[in-house]
């Protein structure tokens, strides 16, 4: 299982939100590159990078930061936030990003998503399924939809999506443990490569996800609060070249 330490960007700072609430923000650093370099030094091969400004505004505002991290580290970056059209994906991939994360666009315009997959390849795209009470949320988690998360995952698989990121919004930033019920449902009902996010609170949570054979897991808040020892986890689990 790949472990992806997370950097959430807002106005160029490294922050974490509780349950996706922009009013419940904690600033952890004003130097995202330094944080990324520290993750790499501890053995990380991947980085999960979210542009919170882009997610809420619909347009990326942190391209320069993303470009700098891509240029100055060896990390494989998956990034999202404000990706609403093909040109956004193209721009990120040209910056050196490995995978572009698509959320709102996948819900609101699956036809364009299908075109993006055809043009850039399924390996370059990760669809984010952000769920609250089993329903998919969009626009930086600010808008709810009536789409059932499992039905939506199956729709994405039918479109040719290979990788999904599943987040239980209610658990995100709360250190309450992953949503194993939702995650296992997705794993049982689809053949998608699933990355788990939201609620990871300890090394053991990551070991349990690895034992359940999930493709990957994201951890942010737990690292910043020293509840997950990234170096120890990476040493024990190793990295899968994915």
MOVEN-V940274 format. One record per pair of residues at least 12 apart in sequence whose ideal C-beta (glycine too) atoms are under 8 Angstrom apart, sorted by the first residue. I is the first residue (numbers start at 1). GAP is how many residues later the second one is. D is the distance in Angstrom with one decimal. If there is no record, write none. Layout:
BEGIN
i=I gap=GAP d=D
i=I gap=GAP d=D
END
This chain:
BEGIN
i=1 gap=205 d=7.7
i=1 gap=208 d=6.4
i=1 gap=209 d=4.1
i=1 gap=212 d=7.7
i=1 gap=213 d=5.9
i=1 gap=214 d=6.7
i=1 gap=215 d=5.9
i=1 gap=216 d=6.3
i=1 gap=236 d=5.9
i=1 gap=239 d=6.7
i=2 gap=43 d=7.2
i=2 gap=44 d=5.5
i=2 gap=193 d=7.9
i=2 gap=213 d=7.0
i=2 gap=214 d=4.1
i=2 gap=215 d=7.8
i=2 gap=237 d=6.2
i=2 gap=238 d=5.4
i=2 gap=240 d=5.4
i=3 gap=41 d=7.1
i=3 gap=43 d=7.5
i=3 gap=203 d=6.2
i=3 gap=213 d=7.1
i=3 gap=214 d=5.8
i=3 gap=216 d=6.8
i=3 gap=227 d=7.4
i=3 gap=230 d=5.8
i=3 gap=231 d=6.0
i=3 gap=234 d=6.3
i=3 gap=236 d=7.7
i=4 gap=40 d=7.5
i=4 gap=42 d=4.5
i=4 gap=43 d=6.5
i=4 gap=44 d=4.1
i=4 gap=74 d=7.0
i=4 gap=191 d=7.1
i=4 gap=212 d=6.0
i=4 gap=213 d=7.1
i=4 gap=214 d=4.7
i=4 gap=215 d=7.5
i=5 gap=34 d=4.4
i=5 gap=39 d=5.3
i=5 gap=41 d=8.0
i=5 gap=42 d=6.4
i=5 gap=43 d=6.9
i=5 gap=213 d=7.8
i=5 gap=214 d=6.3
i=5 gap=215 d=6.9
i=5 gap=218 d=5.7
i=5 gap=225 d=5.9
i=6 gap=41 d=7.9
i=6 gap=42 d=4.4
i=6 gap=43 d=7.6
i=6 gap=44 d=7.0
i=6 gap=191 d=7.9
i=6 gap=212 d=5.2
i=6 gap=213 d=6.5
i=6 gap=214 d=3.3
i=6 gap=217 d=7.8
i=7 gap=25 d=5.6
i=7 gap=28 d=5.8
i=7 gap=29 d=6.4
i=7 gap=40 d=6.6
i=7 gap=41 d=7.3
i=7 gap=42 d=5.2
i=7 gap=43 d=7.4
i=7 gap=62 d=8.0
i=7 gap=213 d=7.4
i=8 gap=42 d=4.7
i=8 gap=44 d=5.5
i=8 gap=212 d=6.6
i=9 gap=23 d=6.2
i=9 gap=40 d=6.9
i=9 gap=41 d=6.7
i=9 gap=42 d=5.4
i=9 gap=43 d=6.2
i=9 gap=44 d=7.1
i=9 gap=53 d=4.5
i=9 gap=56 d=5.9
i=9 gap=57 d=8.0
i=9 gap=72 d=7.7
i=10 gap=12 d=8.0
i=10 gap=15 d=6.9
i=10 gap=42 d=4.4
i=10 gap=43 d=5.8
i=11 gap=42 d=6.7
i=11 gap=50 d=7.9
i=12 gap=18 d=7.3
i=12 gap=20 d=7.2
i=12 gap=50 d=6.5
i=12 gap=53 d=5.9
i=13 gap=14 d=5.2
i=13 gap=15 d=8.0
i=13 gap=16 d=6.9
i=13 gap=17 d=5.2
i=13 gap=19 d=7.6
i=14 gap=13 d=7.2
i=14 gap=14 d=4.8
i=14 gap=15 d=4.1
i=14 gap=16 d=7.5
i=14 gap=17 d=7.6
i=14 gap=18 d=5.2
i=14 gap=21 d=5.4
i=15 gap=12 d=5.2
i=15 gap=13 d=6.6
i=15 gap=37 d=7.0
i=16 gap=12 d=6.5
i=16 gap=157 d=5.5
i=16 gap=204 d=5.7
i=16 gap=205 d=4.9
i=16 gap=208 d=6.4
i=17 gap=35 d=7.2
i=17 gap=155 d=7.3
i=17 gap=156 d=5.6
i=18 gap=154 d=7.5
i=18 gap=155 d=4.2
i=18 gap=156 d=6.3
i=19 gap=150 d=5.9
i=19 gap=151 d=6.1
i=19 gap=152 d=8.0
i=19 gap=153 d=5.7
i=19 gap=154 d=6.2
i=19 gap=155 d=6.5
i=20 gap=110 d=7.7
i=20 gap=117 d=7.8
i=20 gap=120 d=7.0
i=20 gap=121 d=3.6
i=20 gap=122 d=8.0
i=20 gap=149 d=5.2
i=20 gap=152 d=5.9
i=20 gap=153 d=7.8
i=22 gap=30 d=7.3
i=22 gap=34 d=6.7
i=22 gap=118 d=7.7
i=24 gap=149 d=7.7
i=26 gap=198 d=8.0
i=28 gap=196 d=4.9
i=32 gap=33 d=5.3
i=32 gap=36 d=8.0
i=32 gap=37 d=6.5
i=33 gap=32 d=7.6
i=33 gap=35 d=5.6
i=33 gap=36 d=5.7
i=33 gap=39 d=6.2
i=33 gap=40 d=7.7
i=36 gap=33 d=4.8
i=36 gap=37 d=5.4
i=36 gap=39 d=6.2
i=37 gap=35 d=7.7
i=37 gap=36 d=6.0
i=39 gap=36 d=7.1
i=39 gap=191 d=6.7
i=40 gap=33 d=5.3
i=40 gap=34 d=6.5
i=40 gap=35 d=5.5
i=42 gap=188 d=4.8
i=42 gap=189 d=4.1
i=42 gap=192 d=6.4
i=43 gap=187 d=7.5
i=43 gap=188 d=6.0
i=43 gap=191 d=3.9
i=43 gap=192 d=6.6
i=43 gap=196 d=7.4
i=44 gap=31 d=6.6
i=44 gap=186 d=6.7
i=44 gap=190 d=6.4
i=45 gap=29 d=8.0
i=45 gap=30 d=6.9
i=45 gap=31 d=6.0
i=45 gap=194 d=4.8
i=45 gap=196 d=7.9
i=46 gap=29 d=6.5
i=46 gap=30 d=4.9
i=46 gap=31 d=7.6
i=46 gap=32 d=6.8
i=46 gap=52 d=7.9
i=46 gap=170 d=7.5
i=46 gap=193 d=7.9
i=47 gap=22 d=7.1
i=47 gap=26 d=7.6
i=47 gap=28 d=4.3
i=47 gap=29 d=7.2
i=47 gap=30 d=5.0
i=47 gap=31 d=7.4
i=48 gap=30 d=5.7
i=48 gap=31 d=7.8
i=48 gap=149 d=7.8
i=48 gap=170 d=4.7
i=48 gap=172 d=7.5
i=49 gap=17 d=6.2
i=49 gap=20 d=7.0
i=49 gap=28 d=5.5
i=49 gap=29 d=7.1
i=49 gap=30 d=4.1
i=50 gap=29 d=7.0
i=50 gap=30 d=6.1
i=50 gap=31 d=5.2
i=50 gap=51 d=7.7
i=51 gap=15 d=7.3
i=51 gap=28 d=6.8
i=51 gap=29 d=7.1
i=51 gap=30 d=3.1
i=51 gap=31 d=5.8
i=52 gap=29 d=6.1
i=52 gap=88 d=6.7
i=53 gap=28 d=7.1
i=53 gap=29 d=7.4
i=54 gap=26 d=7.9
i=54 gap=27 d=3.6
i=54 gap=28 d=2.5
i=54 gap=29 d=7.5
i=55 gap=25 d=7.4
i=55 gap=26 d=4.0
i=55 gap=27 d=6.0
i=55 gap=48 d=7.6
i=55 gap=84 d=7.2
i=55 gap=85 d=3.5
i=55 gap=86 d=7.8
i=56 gap=83 d=6.9
i=56 gap=84 d=4.0
i=56 gap=86 d=6.4
i=57 gap=25 d=6.3
i=58 gap=24 d=5.5
i=58 gap=26 d=5.6
i=58 gap=46 d=7.7
i=58 gap=81 d=7.2
i=59 gap=23 d=4.9
i=59 gap=25 d=7.5
i=60 gap=21 d=6.3
i=60 gap=22 d=4.3
i=60 gap=23 d=7.4
i=60 gap=28 d=6.7
i=61 gap=21 d=7.5
i=62 gap=19 d=7.8
i=63 gap=28 d=7.2
i=63 gap=32 d=7.0
i=66 gap=13 d=5.8
i=66 gap=26 d=7.2
i=66 gap=29 d=5.9
i=66 gap=31 d=6.8
i=67 gap=28 d=4.8
i=67 gap=29 d=7.5
i=70 gap=25 d=5.3
i=70 gap=26 d=3.5
i=70 gap=27 d=6.2
i=71 gap=25 d=6.6
i=76 gap=22 d=4.3
i=76 gap=23 d=8.0
i=77 gap=19 d=7.2
i=77 gap=20 d=4.9
i=77 gap=21 d=5.6
i=77 gap=22 d=7.7
i=78 gap=19 d=7.2
i=78 gap=20 d=6.1
i=78 gap=21 d=4.0
i=78 gap=22 d=7.6
i=78 gap=23 d=5.8
i=78 gap=48 d=5.6
i=79 gap=13 d=6.2
i=79 gap=18 d=5.3
i=79 gap=20 d=7.8
i=79 gap=21 d=6.8
i=79 gap=22 d=6.2
i=80 gap=20 d=6.6
i=80 gap=21 d=2.6
i=80 gap=22 d=6.6
i=80 gap=23 d=6.3
i=80 gap=46 d=7.5
i=80 gap=48 d=6.1
i=81 gap=20 d=7.6
i=81 gap=59 d=7.5
i=83 gap=17 d=5.8
i=83 gap=18 d=7.0
i=83 gap=19 d=5.4
i=83 gap=20 d=7.8
i=83 gap=22 d=6.2
i=84 gap=20 d=6.9
i=84 gap=21 d=5.5
i=85 gap=20 d=7.6
i=85 gap=27 d=7.0
i=86 gap=26 d=6.9
i=86 gap=29 d=6.6
i=86 gap=30 d=5.6
i=86 gap=33 d=6.6
i=88 gap=12 d=7.5
i=89 gap=13 d=7.6
i=89 gap=27 d=5.5
i=89 gap=31 d=5.9
i=89 gap=35 d=7.5
i=89 gap=36 d=7.5
i=90 gap=30 d=7.4
i=93 gap=27 d=6.4
i=93 gap=31 d=6.1
i=98 gap=26 d=7.4
i=99 gap=24 d=7.5
i=99 gap=25 d=5.8
i=99 gap=26 d=6.5
i=99 gap=27 d=4.7
i=99 gap=64 d=7.0
i=100 gap=20 d=7.7
i=100 gap=24 d=6.3
i=100 gap=25 d=6.0
i=100 gap=26 d=7.1
i=101 gap=25 d=4.8
i=101 gap=26 d=7.7
i=101 gap=27 d=5.2
i=101 gap=64 d=6.4
i=102 gap=14 d=7.2
i=102 gap=23 d=6.2
i=102 gap=24 d=7.2
i=102 gap=25 d=5.5
i=102 gap=26 d=6.7
i=103 gap=24 d=7.2
i=103 gap=25 d=3.9
i=103 gap=26 d=7.8
i=103 gap=27 d=6.2
i=103 gap=35 d=6.4
i=104 gap=34 d=4.1
i=104 gap=35 d=5.4
i=104 gap=39 d=8.0
i=106 gap=21 d=4.9
i=106 gap=22 d=7.6
i=106 gap=50 d=6.4
i=106 gap=55 d=7.9
i=107 gap=29 d=5.9
i=107 gap=31 d=5.1
i=107 gap=38 d=5.9
i=107 gap=40 d=6.4
i=107 gap=45 d=7.2
i=108 gap=30 d=6.8
i=110 gap=45 d=6.9
i=110 gap=49 d=6.1
i=113 gap=12 d=7.8
i=113 gap=14 d=7.4
i=113 gap=43 d=8.0
i=113 gap=46 d=6.3
i=113 gap=48 d=7.7
i=114 gap=45 d=5.2
i=114 gap=46 d=6.9
i=117 gap=42 d=6.8
i=117 gap=43 d=4.9
i=117 gap=44 d=6.9
i=118 gap=42 d=7.8
i=122 gap=38 d=5.7
i=122 gap=39 d=6.6
i=122 gap=40 d=4.4
i=122 gap=41 d=7.5
i=123 gap=39 d=7.1
i=125 gap=36 d=6.7
i=125 gap=37 d=7.9
i=125 gap=38 d=7.0
i=126 gap=37 d=4.5
i=126 gap=38 d=6.9
i=126 gap=39 d=5.6
i=126 gap=69 d=7.2
i=127 gap=29 d=5.1
i=127 gap=34 d=5.0
i=127 gap=36 d=7.1
i=127 gap=37 d=5.0
i=127 gap=38 d=7.2
i=128 gap=36 d=7.4
i=128 gap=37 d=4.6
i=128 gap=39 d=7.0
i=129 gap=20 d=5.6
i=129 gap=23 d=6.2
i=129 gap=24 d=6.0
i=129 gap=27 d=7.7
i=129 gap=35 d=5.5
i=129 gap=36 d=6.8
i=129 gap=37 d=5.0
i=129 gap=38 d=7.3
i=129 gap=57 d=8.0
i=130 gap=37 d=4.8
i=130 gap=39 d=5.8
i=131 gap=18 d=4.2
i=131 gap=35 d=7.2
i=131 gap=36 d=7.0
i=131 gap=37 d=5.9
i=131 gap=38 d=6.6
i=131 gap=51 d=6.7
i=132 gap=12 d=6.5
i=132 gap=36 d=7.8
i=132 gap=37 d=4.5
i=132 gap=38 d=6.3
i=133 gap=37 d=7.6
i=134 gap=14 d=6.3
i=134 gap=15 d=5.7
i=134 gap=48 d=7.6
i=135 gap=12 d=6.4
i=135 gap=13 d=6.6
i=135 gap=14 d=6.8
i=136 gap=12 d=7.7
i=136 gap=13 d=5.5
i=136 gap=16 d=5.2
i=137 gap=32 d=6.1
i=141 gap=28 d=5.5
i=149 gap=17 d=7.5
i=149 gap=33 d=6.9
i=149 gap=37 d=7.7
i=150 gap=35 d=6.0
i=150 gap=36 d=6.6
i=150 gap=39 d=5.9
i=153 gap=13 d=7.9
i=153 gap=33 d=5.5
i=153 gap=36 d=7.4
i=153 gap=37 d=5.4
i=153 gap=39 d=6.4
i=154 gap=35 d=6.9
i=154 gap=36 d=6.2
i=156 gap=36 d=7.4
i=157 gap=33 d=5.2
i=157 gap=34 d=6.8
i=157 gap=35 d=5.6
i=161 gap=31 d=6.9
i=162 gap=30 d=6.7
i=162 gap=31 d=5.9
i=163 gap=29 d=7.0
i=163 gap=30 d=4.8
i=163 gap=32 d=7.0
i=163 gap=52 d=7.3
i=164 gap=22 d=7.4
i=164 gap=28 d=5.0
i=164 gap=29 d=7.3
i=164 gap=30 d=5.8
i=164 gap=31 d=7.0
i=165 gap=30 d=4.6
i=165 gap=32 d=5.8
i=165 gap=53 d=7.3
i=166 gap=13 d=7.7
i=166 gap=16 d=6.6
i=166 gap=17 d=6.1
i=166 gap=20 d=5.9
i=166 gap=28 d=5.9
i=166 gap=29 d=7.1
i=166 gap=30 d=6.2
i=166 gap=31 d=6.7
i=166 gap=32 d=7.9
i=167 gap=30 d=4.3
i=167 gap=31 d=4.3
i=168 gap=14 d=6.0
i=168 gap=30 d=4.6
i=168 gap=31 d=6.5
i=169 gap=29 d=6.9
i=170 gap=28 d=7.9
i=171 gap=27 d=4.2
i=171 gap=28 d=3.1
i=172 gap=25 d=7.2
i=172 gap=26 d=4.2
i=172 gap=27 d=6.8
i=173 gap=47 d=7.8
i=173 gap=48 d=5.0
i=174 gap=25 d=6.0
i=175 gap=24 d=6.8
i=175 gap=25 d=7.7
i=175 gap=26 d=3.9
i=175 gap=46 d=6.1
i=175 gap=47 d=6.0
i=175 gap=50 d=7.3
i=175 gap=52 d=6.4
i=176 gap=23 d=4.8
i=176 gap=25 d=6.6
i=177 gap=22 d=5.1
i=177 gap=23 d=7.5
i=177 gap=24 d=5.7
i=177 gap=28 d=5.9
i=178 gap=18 d=5.3
i=178 gap=20 d=6.6
i=178 gap=21 d=5.1
i=178 gap=22 d=5.8
i=178 gap=27 d=5.8
i=178 gap=30 d=7.9
i=178 gap=31 d=6.3
i=178 gap=39 d=7.6
i=179 gap=17 d=8.0
i=179 gap=19 d=6.6
i=179 gap=20 d=6.7
i=180 gap=28 d=7.6
i=180 gap=32 d=7.5
i=183 gap=13 d=5.4
i=183 gap=26 d=7.7
i=183 gap=29 d=7.6
i=183 gap=31 d=6.7
i=184 gap=28 d=7.0
i=187 gap=25 d=7.4
i=187 gap=26 d=7.8
i=187 gap=27 d=6.9
i=193 gap=22 d=3.9
i=193 gap=23 d=7.6
i=193 gap=49 d=7.7
i=194 gap=20 d=5.4
i=194 gap=21 d=5.5
i=194 gap=22 d=7.7
i=195 gap=19 d=7.4
i=195 gap=20 d=5.9
i=195 gap=21 d=4.0
i=195 gap=22 d=6.6
i=195 gap=23 d=6.3
i=196 gap=13 d=5.4
i=196 gap=18 d=5.5
i=196 gap=20 d=7.2
i=196 gap=21 d=4.6
i=196 gap=22 d=7.1
i=197 gap=20 d=7.2
i=197 gap=21 d=4.1
i=200 gap=17 d=6.3
i=200 gap=18 d=7.3
i=200 gap=19 d=4.5
i=200 gap=22 d=5.4
i=200 gap=28 d=6.9
i=201 gap=21 d=5.5
i=201 gap=26 d=5.7
i=201 gap=27 d=7.8
i=202 gap=20 d=6.8
i=202 gap=25 d=5.8
i=202 gap=26 d=6.4
i=203 gap=25 d=5.8
i=203 gap=26 d=6.0
i=203 gap=29 d=6.4
i=203 gap=30 d=5.3
i=203 gap=33 d=7.9
i=205 gap=12 d=7.9
i=205 gap=17 d=7.9
i=206 gap=13 d=6.7
i=206 gap=22 d=6.9
i=206 gap=27 d=5.3
i=206 gap=31 d=7.1
i=207 gap=26 d=7.7
i=207 gap=29 d=7.2
i=207 gap=30 d=7.4
i=210 gap=27 d=5.4
i=215 gap=27 d=6.9
i=216 gap=26 d=7.2
END
